[in-house]
Every structure is written in structure tokens, then in C-alpha cells.
Amino acid sequence: MYNIFDSHAHYNDGQFDIDRETMLASLPEAGIVGIINCGTDVETSLFSLELSEKYDYIYAACGIHPEEAADISENDYLLIEKMLSEKKCVALGEIGLDYHYDFVPKSVQRDVFERQLDMAVKHDIPVIIHDREAHGDTLELIKKYRPKGVLHCFSGSAETAKEILRLGMYIGLGGAVTFKNAVKPVEVAAIVPDDRLLVETDCPYMAPVPMRGKRNNSSYIEYVASKLGEIRGQEPQKILDMTKDNAKRLFIKAIPHN
């Protein structure tokens, strides 16, 4: 397969320390034409920018993840905002809410999320949103700020997805849609319009069946595309072609239309 655009990856993760350069150099041969590498704090956001400068097909998203939201300083916000002006920074992310773990109080997560949503709207840059077991609050804040962007690794219901779509946002789906116990992701995959769907890995996590349990990478998106094609009644290559075009449309700041 070709025209694979991975809209959410973490090649800065320590799991890639042993072979990062070899892995990234090999991906274009596997059909990958674009990757959005997402930061989760200041350090990983800077790393994402470094990767984007080194590899033509990699673009950076810079932001503060909800699990990293404790003890954020004004200087951290200033550094993130400064990164948004870099040529290959195409999104503010990964940001959002995560109520699954109790790492950071919900009120603190909301404050950090709101601060970054406001920043994104101010700079007219897309957001990449993490929403885990926080669908109500996430939807409330999206309605309040009306950013452009994507709900990555979407885990909500089809009804929530329809609300997100009505607000003009995109839905990102990855390995979870291939899992044997997947219900909501499959239902969501069936209703997302062609022009609002993105595919992703969230690598090195969330490897799809039949690679589940292995370190994920962008070439495994072909399994996601195959499953989405099965659900949607479309050829897997059509899924990849249209999701590439969707990624270019959303992250238009630094990605030219070819």
C-alpha cells in the first residue's frame, strides 16, 4: 500500500532509541508519505521539531498532554507558543483530558487544556486532542472554543462522534478499531464522512491486529486501512488516499497540496 499518512505518532518515545534513525529512514519505502509526530511536553515537543527538520515527511505537533499538566510554568506556555511559529509545526498537540488515571487533578487538566485551546484559536492552528473517559468535558470545551483539529484515537460513542463532526472537527482512528472486542470504534468508523477521517498509529502503542503486542510503527497502518475498508465497504487503498488528502487539508500550514 502507499499514500500512508500517520496523523499521530510518538517517534520520540524511548522504545525507538535503539533503532530510530534506521526505522524512520525505512518508512518511505513502506509507503509512508507523512507523519505528524506529537509532543506531550516541552522536551518532547522540541524533539518532534528536531525530527521534522531532519526528515522531509515528518511534521511536528507541539503541546502539553494532560498527564504532563501538573506544575506547568508560564515559561512552558511561552515555549510552546513560540514553537507554533516554526515552519514545520502544523498543530498544537497532544492536548486534552484524561480521566482514566488520577495523575493530575481534573481541574488542573481543564485549566491547561483551556489555556492551549485559547492559544490554538489565537494562532489559527489545528489541535490534536486526547480524550480518555472525559467525553462530556471535552465536548463542552470544544463547543466553547471552536478550534479546528482532530479527536485522536477516538473512543467515544457514535453519537458523540456526530457532535464532534457537527463542530467541524476530524476523527482519528487507529489500532483499536481492529481489536476483537472493539464495539464503539467500529460503530464510529461506519459513520465518519470520507472527508473527516484520519488514520493513525499512536506508535509505539496501540499496534493493530495481527501485530498487537508488538512495537507499533507507521507501516502497520495498512492493517487499520484494511479493517476500515471492511467496515465502510471501501478499498483499503481508497481509505489511505482520502485520509492522506484529509491530513493535508487539516494541517495545511506546512503541508503543500500536490
Secondary structure, 3 states (H helix, E strand, C coil): CCCEEEEEECCCCHHHCCCHHHHHHHHHHHCEEEEEEECCCHHHHHHHHHHHHHCCCEEEEECCCHHHCCCCCHHHHHHHHHHCCCCCEEEEEEEEEECCCCCCCHHHHHHHHHHHHHHHHHHCCCEEEEEECCHHHHHHHHHHHCCCEEECCCCCCHHHHHHHHHCCCEEEECHHHHCCCCCHHHHHHHHCCHHHEEECCCECCCCCCCCCCCCCCHHHHHHHHHHHHHHHCCCHHHHHHHHHHHHHHHCCCCCCCC
